[in-house]
Amino acid sequence: MALSSEHLDAYMVTWKLEREFGGMTTVCTQRAGLFAQRYGRAFVVTFSRSPEQPQIVAELVDKGKLSDKVQVLNLYLELAENSMPGQNKVPERAFEPQVADLKLEDTVTYPEAPQNIFSQSFTGGPDGSTSQTKFLRKDGSVFLTDTKFLDERGKNRRILEVMATDGKVIARFNSAPALYRYWLGTITDHENSMVIVDSKYTASMLGRWETTKVPKLYAFHSIHISKGESLLTGELSEAHAPIIEQRNLWDGFVFLTQAQRDAYVRRFGDADTSFVIPNPIKANTLTDSSIQRESNHLIAAGSLTVNKNVAASIQVIAELVRRGHQPVLHVVGQGAQREKLEALCQELQLEEHVIFHGHSNELPAHFAHCTVQLFTSTNEGQALVLLEAQQQGCVPVSFDINFGPSDSIRDGVNGFLVAPGDIQAMADKAEALMTDPQLATTMSKQCREFAHNYASRDLIARWEETMNIAAKLKALGSRKEVPEFTAHIASVSFLDDDGLELRVQPSVKLPEGTSFELVVLDRETQDEVQVYPSSGHENEHAVFTLDADMVRGAVGHNEPTDLYLRCQLGQSVKLKRIGVKNSRILPYFTSHNNLSFKPEK
């Protein structure tokens, strides 16, 4: 399916739109605005139950946070106002809830018509184990019932029934995600359409959504590895794990930076369906000459969460004060960490040096007022706030984390990168900008130039190209996938030339065409020390024959090295640590190269 250059329906899929939102939703709405600018309209799709969405959308448009050409489609409000195509055959109920004695607990009305009921919530049944929510049109007819109850075995059950205006059930589902997938297909799965899922939470429910015409893409907005974990072997982040585990059900993953895409492909393969498209950013350079930039004013902008690590920015201010300076840090943002951060300021006696602004719609003005931006997050996808600061000539000093900062900052040119957690180094760079007007002016100019060039890129064309590639691959059919397995040593043989022969057995029979590599990783850095292709495959064993030089090459200089089996089938890759089958008695070599057994535990 090639996308038409004359008409395209672009759907950005997220969970909800609120009056105030963070970076992911900002990207979602800005991207929708760019599509609407080119094609006359675009869509943001949401699934939250709030009947306030029309009012929220109007406020966002008035504030310039959402284009008036972007249509927001909400599952509940669309079902209330428009008829959803019914299922060809409505499935019968597998279980019958007990709803005879339900009592009304809560009523929600339409904000613009408070005399009309939007939803009613009921509870009842044995021990109050049954709950039901009815959703009503403004004419009083029910368009959806959502019933949760326990079956006769005590297992949780759920029935969602969509109804026509005459009360007839036109669709029935046993889970909310099943309803979401069906409804989404009815509005998006047509020619010349594209679907980009932004929300991790929503994406976790859409893996099983099968489309016939429209490819579905998931856009990563943050790092996919848990904090502090190895990119190659570490635990996946809790939110991204279910999405990546179902990667063969997606038509493509889109990353914000080349570095994150490379890390993903190195671990999982799927190079053909992994893409890089950075975030959009509005051209938004202030021209208000009344805003004076203050050399000793710094800013930390973003949600006040543990991940944003604003405490480190406050510690930088404490260090600058210790050095005899009079810095002022503007903390712009809101979040659960605010009280702890305020307490930290009191503990460090920085009340006169740190100002908490909360959420602000005047972020560009704050950046224009400050000389230095402190960026101390522990992990990111792509930090849009760095570009927003650079647009206003505010010079970022950032921890050089995975991923994002190094894509926006050329160290020493339009900002500074320092080692993660290095408060002294960050204070050094901030101090240099505060005390050297010529340096600050030069780097401020280079920030503006970089941000201008970034904002002028045609990102919509890149999305169109990505969707065309994904559509062609989708038409070819399902992708090959290496199944889950563990890798065990079957045998180790010592060769006459001081080499080794390793035989490694996967725990499951892998498909025909799977290739094998022995990967040697530095335990500390997780860098590849050596990679050895299999010398053969016998009796479901991957055989690796290493001569003496190859063995010496696998030995680390300072840290131990670890052995992994890498299996590749088509574009799919899996890397597994090589171990032994569970056993309580294992031989080992002593420091004198003698063979021994450890006591049984």
C-alpha positions in Angstrom: 0.0 0.0 0.0 1.8 3.1 -1.2 0.6 6.3 0.6 -1.0 8.9 -1.6 0.7 12.3 -1.7 -2.7 14.0 -2.2 -4.7 12.5 0.7 -3.7 10.8 3.9 -5.5 10.1 7.2 -2.9 10.1 9.9 -4.0 8.8 13.3 -1.9 9.4 16.5 -3.0 6.9 19.1 -2.6 7.7 22.8 -4.6 7.0 26.0 -6.0 10.5 26.9 -5.7 14.2 26.4 -5.6 16.4 29.5 -5.4 20.1 30.0 -1.8 19.8 31.1 0.5 17.2 29.7 4.1 16.2 29.3 6.6 15.5 26.5 5.0 12.4 25.0 1.6 14.0 24.5 3.3 17.2 23.3 5.0 15.2 20.6 1.8 13.4 19.7 -0.2 16.7 19.3 2.6 18.5 17.4 3.0 15.7 15.0 -0.7 15.6 14.4 -0.6 19.3 13.7 2.1 18.9 11.1 0.1 16.2 9.3 -3.0 18.4 9.5 -1.0 21.3 8.0 0.0 19.2 5.0 -3.2 17.2 4.4 -5.9 19.5 5.8 -6.7 17.2 8.8 -5.3 14.6 11.1 -6.5 12.7 14.1 -5.7 12.0 17.7 -7.4 8.9 19.1 -8.0 8.4 22.8 -9.7 5.8 25.1 -10.3 7.5 28.4 -13.8 7.7 29.8 -13.9 11.4 30.5 -16.9 13.2 28.8 -14.9 16.5 29.2 -12.8 15.9 26.1 -14.7 18.4 23.9 -14.1 21.1 26.5 -10.4 20.1 26.9 -9.9 20.1 23.2 -11.4 23.6 22.8 -9.1 24.9 25.6 -6.0 23.3 24.0 -6.8 24.9 20.7 -7.3 28.3 22.3 -3.9 28.0 24.0 -2.2 27.0 20.8 -1.4 23.5 22.1 -3.5 21.8 19.4 -4.2 22.7 15.8 -7.9 23.4 15.1 -7.4 21.1 12.0 -6.8 18.1 14.3 -9.8 16.0 15.1 -9.8 14.2 18.5 -11.7 10.9 18.4 -12.6 9.3 21.7 -13.9 5.8 21.9 -16.8 6.6 24.3 -17.9 9.9 22.7 -17.7 8.4 19.2 -19.9 5.4 20.3 -22.3 7.9 21.9 -22.6 10.1 18.7 -21.9 7.7 15.8 -23.0 4.2 15.0 -20.2 1.7 15.1 -20.3 -1.1 12.5 -21.5 -4.2 14.3 -19.8 -7.6 14.3 -20.8 -10.0 11.5 -21.9 -12.4 14.2 -22.2 -11.3 17.8 -20.8 -14.0 20.0 -23.0 -15.5 22.7 -22.3 -14.8 26.4 -20.0 -17.4 27.8 -21.0 -16.5 31.4 -24.0 -14.8 32.9 -23.4 -12.1 35.5 -25.7 -11.7 38.5 -27.1 -8.2 38.0 -30.6 -8.3 39.6 -29.6 -6.5 42.8 -27.2 -3.8 41.5 -27.3 -0.5 43.3 -26.4 2.9 41.8 -23.1 4.2 43.2 -22.1 7.1 40.9 -23.5 9.2 38.1 -21.5 11.3 35.6 -23.2 13.9 33.3 -22.2 15.6 30.1 -20.4 18.9 31.0 -22.1 20.9 28.3 -25.5 19.3 29.1 -25.6 18.5 32.9 -29.2 17.3 32.6 -28.0 14.4 30.4 -26.4 11.4 32.0 -23.1 10.1 30.5 -22.5 7.1 32.7 -23.9 5.3 35.7 -21.9 2.9 37.9 -23.5 0.1 39.9 -22.3 -2.5 42.3 -23.9 -5.6 43.8 -24.0 -9.4 43.5 -22.5 -11.8 46.0 -20.2 -9.8 48.4 -20.3 -6.8 46.1 -18.3 -8.7 43.5 -20.3 -7.5 40.5 -19.9 -4.0 39.0 -21.5 -2.5 36.0 -21.1 0.8 34.2 -23.7 1.9 31.7 -22.8 4.6 29.2 -25.7 6.7 27.7 -26.3 8.9 24.7 -27.8 12.3 25.3 -31.2 10.9 24.3 -31.0 8.5 27.3 -30.4 5.3 25.3 -27.5 3.1 26.4 -24.7 2.6 24.0 -22.3 0.5 26.1 -22.4 -1.7 29.2 -19.3 -2.8 30.9 -19.9 -5.6 33.5 -17.2 -7.2 35.7 -18.1 -10.2 37.9 -16.8 -13.5 39.3 -17.9 -16.8 37.6 -18.9 -19.8 39.5 -15.3 -20.8 40.0 -14.4 -17.4 41.4 -12.5 -16.2 38.3 -12.7 -12.6 37.2 -14.9 -12.1 34.1 -15.8 -9.1 32.0 -18.5 -8.5 29.3 -18.6 -5.3 27.2 -21.7 -4.9 25.0 -22.1 -2.2 22.4 -25.8 -1.3 21.6 -27.6 0.4 18.8 -30.1 3.2 19.6 -32.9 0.6 19.7 -31.1 -1.3 22.4 -30.0 -4.2 20.2 -26.5 -5.6 21.0 -24.3 -5.1 17.9 -21.0 -6.2 19.4 -19.8 -8.2 22.4 -16.3 -8.5 23.9 -14.8 -10.3 26.9 -12.1 -7.6 27.5 -11.7 -3.9 27.1 -8.6 -4.2 24.8 -10.7 -6.4 22.5 -13.2 -3.6 22.2 -10.4 -1.0 21.7 -8.9 -3.1 18.9 -12.2 -3.6 17.1 -13.3 0.0 17.2 -9.8 1.3 16.2 -10.0 -1.0 13.1 -13.3 0.4 12.1 -12.0 3.9 11.9 -8.4 3.5 10.7 -8.0 0.3 8.6 -8.5 1.7 5.2 -6.4 2.8 2.2 -4.2 5.9 2.6 -4.1 5.8 6.3 -1.3 5.5 8.9 -1.4 4.7 12.6 1.3 5.8 15.1 0.8 4.6 18.6 2.5 6.9 21.1 1.3 5.7 24.5 3.1 2.7 26.1 0.0 1.8 28.1 -2.1 1.8 25.0 0.4 -0.1 22.9 0.5 -2.9 25.4 -3.1 -3.6 24.5 -2.8 -3.2 20.8 -0.2 -5.9 20.0 -2.9 -8.4 19.0 -4.7 -5.8 16.8 -4.7 -7.3 13.3 -5.1 -4.9 10.4 -5.4 -5.6 6.7 -4.6 -2.3 5.1 -3.0 0.0 7.5 0.5 -0.8 9.1 0.7 -0.1 12.8 3.8 1.5 14.2 4.9 2.1 17.8 6.9 5.2 18.6 9.4 4.9 21.5 9.5 8.0 23.6 11.9 6.7 26.3 14.6 4.2 26.8 13.5 0.5 26.5 15.9 -0.8 29.2 15.5 -0.6 33.0 17.6 2.0 34.8 21.2 0.9 35.1 20.8 -2.2 33.0 23.0 -3.3 30.1 21.7 -2.3 26.6 22.6 -5.7 25.2 21.6 -8.1 28.0 19.8 -6.1 30.7 16.2 -6.3 31.8 13.7 -4.5 29.7 11.7 -1.6 31.2 8.5 -2.7 32.8 6.3 -0.7 30.4 8.2 -1.6 27.2 8.7 -5.3 27.9 5.2 -6.5 26.8 5.5 -4.4 23.6 9.0 -5.7 22.6 8.0 -9.3 23.5 5.2 -9.0 20.9 7.5 -7.2 18.3 6.6 -9.7 15.6 3.0 -8.5 15.8 4.0 -4.9 15.0 4.7 -3.6 11.5 7.5 -1.3 12.8 9.2 0.4 15.7 10.2 4.0 15.5 13.0 5.4 17.7 13.9 9.0 18.4 17.7 8.5 18.0 20.0 6.5 15.9 21.8 5.3 19.0 18.7 3.8 20.5 17.7 2.1 17.2 21.2 0.7 16.9 21.1 -0.7 20.5 17.7 -2.3 19.8 18.8 -3.9 16.5 22.0 -5.1 18.0 20.0 -7.0 20.6 16.8 -8.1 18.8 17.6 -7.7 15.0 14.5 -6.5 13.0 16.7 -4.0 11.2 14.2 -3.7 8.3 11.3 -2.7 10.6 13.3 -0.4 12.9 13.3 3.3 12.0 14.6 6.6 13.3 12.4 9.7 13.2 13.2 12.5 15.8 10.5 14.5 17.5 8.9 17.5 15.9 9.4 20.9 17.4 7.6 24.1 16.7 9.5 27.1 15.3 9.1 29.2 18.4 11.9 31.7 18.9 10.7 34.6 21.0 11.2 38.1 19.6 10.3 40.0 22.8 13.3 42.3 23.3 12.1 43.1 26.9 13.2 39.7 28.2 16.7 40.2 29.6 19.0 37.1 29.9 20.7 37.0 33.3 24.1 35.4 33.4 23.6 33.9 36.9 20.1 32.4 36.1 19.8 28.7 35.3 16.8 26.5 34.6 15.7 22.9 35.1 12.5 22.2 33.2 10.5 19.0 33.1 8.2 16.9 35.2 9.3 16.6 38.8 9.8 12.8 38.8 12.5 10.5 40.0 13.7 9.9 36.5 14.2 13.6 35.8 16.6 13.8 38.8 16.1 17.5 39.5 17.9 16.9 42.8 21.1 16.8 40.9 20.5 20.2 39.5 19.9 21.5 43.0 23.2 20.0 44.1 24.9 21.8 41.2 23.5 25.1 42.6 24.8 24.2 46.0 28.3 23.7 44.5 28.1 27.0 42.7 27.1 28.8 45.9 30.0 27.0 47.7 32.3 28.5 45.1 31.2 32.0 45.9 28.6 32.6 43.1 25.0 33.8 43.5 23.1 31.5 41.1 19.3 31.4 40.7 17.7 28.1 39.6 14.3 28.2 38.0 12.5 24.9 38.4 9.7 24.8 35.9 7.4 21.8 36.1 5.2 19.9 38.5 5.3 16.3 39.9 5.3 14.0 42.9 8.9 14.9 43.8 8.2 18.6 44.5 8.0 18.3 48.3 11.2 16.3 48.5 13.0 18.8 46.3 11.8 21.7 48.4 13.0 19.9 51.5 16.4 19.4 49.9 16.6 23.1 49.2 15.9 23.8 52.9 18.4 21.3 54.0 21.1 22.8 51.7 20.0 26.4 52.7 19.2 27.2 49.1 15.7 28.8 49.5 16.9 32.1 48.1 18.7 30.4 45.1 15.9 28.0 43.9 12.5 29.1 42.6 9.7 26.6 42.0 7.4 27.8 39.3 5.2 24.7 38.9 3.7 24.1 35.5 4.0 27.1 33.2 2.7 28.0 29.7 5.5 30.5 29.4 8.4 28.1 29.1 10.0 29.8 26.1 10.2 33.1 28.2 11.9 31.2 31.1 14.5 29.8 28.7 15.0 33.2 27.1 15.7 34.7 30.6 18.2 32.0 31.6 21.8 31.5 30.4 22.2 27.8 31.4 19.9 24.8 31.2 20.7 22.0 33.6 19.6 18.6 32.3 20.1 15.8 34.8 17.7 13.0 33.8 18.8 9.4 34.4 17.4 8.2 31.0 15.6 9.6 28.1 14.3 8.7 24.6 14.9 12.1 23.0 14.8 15.2 25.3 12.7 17.7 23.5 13.2 20.2 26.3 16.9 20.5 25.2 15.8 21.7 21.8 13.2 24.0 23.3 16.0 25.6 25.4 18.3 25.9 22.4 15.6 27.7 20.4 15.7 30.5 22.9 19.5 30.6 23.1 19.7 28.9 26.5 22.8 26.7 26.6 22.3 23.2 27.9 24.7 21.4 30.2 23.6 17.8 30.3 24.5 14.4 31.7 25.6 12.3 28.7 23.1 9.5 29.2 21.5 6.9 26.9 19.8 8.3 24.8 19.0 11.8 23.5 21.4 14.5 24.8 24.2 13.6 22.4 21.8 13.9 19.5 21.0 17.5 20.3 24.3 18.7 21.8 27.7 19.0 20.1 29.9 19.1 23.1 31.5 22.5 23.4 29.6 23.9 20.5 25.9 24.3 21.3 26.1 22.9 24.9 28.2 20.7 27.2 28.0 17.0 27.9 29.4 15.6 31.2 29.5 12.1 32.7 26.3 11.0 34.3 26.2 12.0 38.0 29.3 14.2 37.8 28.1 17.2 39.8 31.5 18.9 39.9 31.9 18.7 36.1 28.4 20.1 35.5 29.2 22.9 38.0 32.4 23.6 36.1 30.6 24.0 32.7 27.8 26.1 34.3 30.4 28.3 36.0 32.2 28.9 32.7 29.0 30.0 31.0 28.1 32.3 33.9 31.4 34.0 34.1 32.5 34.2 30.4 30.0 36.4 28.5 31.8 35.8 25.2 31.6 32.0 25.6 27.9 32.3 26.6 27.0 34.6 23.7 28.8 32.4 21.1 27.2 29.2 22.3 23.8 30.8 22.6 24.0 31.8 18.9 25.0 28.3 18.0 22.1 26.9 20.0 19.7 29.0 18.0 21.2 28.0 14.7 21.0 24.3 15.6 17.4 24.5 16.8 16.4 26.4 13.7 17.9 23.8 11.3 16.3 21.1 13.3 12.8 22.6 13.3 13.0 23.1 9.5 13.4 19.4 8.7 10.6 17.7 6.8 9.7 15.0 9.4 6.3 14.3 7.8 8.1 13.1 4.6 10.2 10.7 6.8 7.0 9.3 8.4 5.5 8.8 4.9 8.6 7.0 3.8 8.6 4.8 6.9 4.9 3.9 6.5 5.5 3.0 2.8 8.4 0.6 3.8 6.3 -0.9 6.6 3.3 -1.4 4.3 5.5 -3.2 1.7 6.9 -5.5 4.4 3.5 -6.1 5.8 2.3 -7.2 2.3 5.0 -9.9 2.3 3.4 -11.7 5.2 4.5 -12.7 8.7 8.1 -12.3 9.8 10.3 -15.1 10.9 11.0 -15.1 14.7 13.6 -16.9 16.8 11.6 -18.6 19.6 12.5 -18.2 23.2 15.2 -20.6 24.4 18.0 -21.1 26.9 21.5 -22.1 26.0 23.4 -24.9 27.8 26.9 -26.3 27.4 26.7 -29.8 26.1 30.5 -30.4 26.1 33.9 -28.7 26.3 36.9 -30.4 24.5 40.5 -29.4 24.9 42.3 -29.5 21.6 46.0 -30.4 21.0 46.9 -26.9 19.9 45.6 -25.4 23.2 42.3 -24.6 21.5 38.8 -25.4 22.6 35.8 -27.0 21.1 32.5 -25.9 22.6 29.2 -27.6 21.9 26.2 -25.5 22.9 22.6 -26.9 23.0 19.6 -24.6 22.8 16.7 -25.7 25.0 14.3 -25.9 22.0 14.8 -27.0 18.4 15.3 -23.8 16.4 13.9 -23.3 12.9 15.8 -24.3 9.8 18.0 -21.5 8.6 18.9 -20.2 12.1 22.6 -19.1 12.3 24.7 -19.3 15.5 27.5 -17.1 16.9 29.5 -17.3 20.0 29.6 -13.8 21.5 32.2 -12.8 24.1 31.2 -9.8 26.2 33.2 -7.7 28.6 31.4 -8.2 31.9 31.8 -4.6 33.0 31.1 -2.7 29.8 29.1 -5.3 27.9 31.2 -4.4 24.9 31.7 -7.2 22.3 35.3 -8.6 22.8 35.0 -11.2 20.1 32.4 -12.8 17.9 33.0 -16.3 16.5 30.7 -17.9 13.9 29.6 -21.5 14.4 31.9 -24.1 12.8 29.1 -26.6 12.5 25.7 -27.8 13.7 25.5 -31.4 14.8 22.7 -33.2 16.7 21.0 -29.9 17.6 24.4 -28.7 19.0 26.0 -25.4 17.8 29.7 -26.3 17.5 32.4 -23.7 18.0 36.1 -24.6 17.3 38.5 -22.0 18.7 42.3 -22.2 18.2 44.7 -21.0 20.7 44.8 -17.4 19.3 41.0 -17.2 19.3 40.9 -18.4 23.0 43.5 -15.8 24.0 41.4 -13.1 22.1 38.4 -14.0 24.2 40.2 -13.3 27.5 39.6 -9.8 28.9 42.4 -7.5 29.9 41.0 -6.1 33.1 37.5 -7.6 33.6 36.2 -11.2 33.2 34.4 -12.0 29.9 31.1 -13.8 29.6 30.0 -16.2 26.8 26.6 -15.8 25.0 24.9 -17.7 22.1 23.5 -15.4 19.5 20.9 -16.9 17.1 19.6 -15.1 14.0 16.7 -16.1 11.8 16.0 -13.6 9.0 15.9 -10.2 10.8 15.2 -11.7 14.2 18.0 -12.0 16.7 18.2 -13.4 20.3 21.2 -13.4 22.6 21.3 -15.8 25.5 23.9 -16.3 28.3 25.5 -19.8 28.0 25.2 -21.9 31.2 24.7 -25.4 32.3 21.6 -27.4 33.0 20.4 -27.2 36.6 22.7 -29.4 38.7 23.6 -29.3 42.4 27.0 -30.9 41.7 29.4 -29.1 39.3 33.1 -29.5 38.6 35.4 -26.5 38.6 39.0 -25.6 38.1 41.1 -24.5 41.1 43.7 -21.7 40.9 46.3 -24.4 40.3 44.3 -25.6 37.2 43.2 -28.8 39.0 39.7 -30.3 38.6 37.5 -30.4 41.7 34.0 -30.6 42.9 32.3 -28.1 45.2 30.3 -29.6 48.2 26.7 -30.2 47.5 24.4 -27.5 48.7 
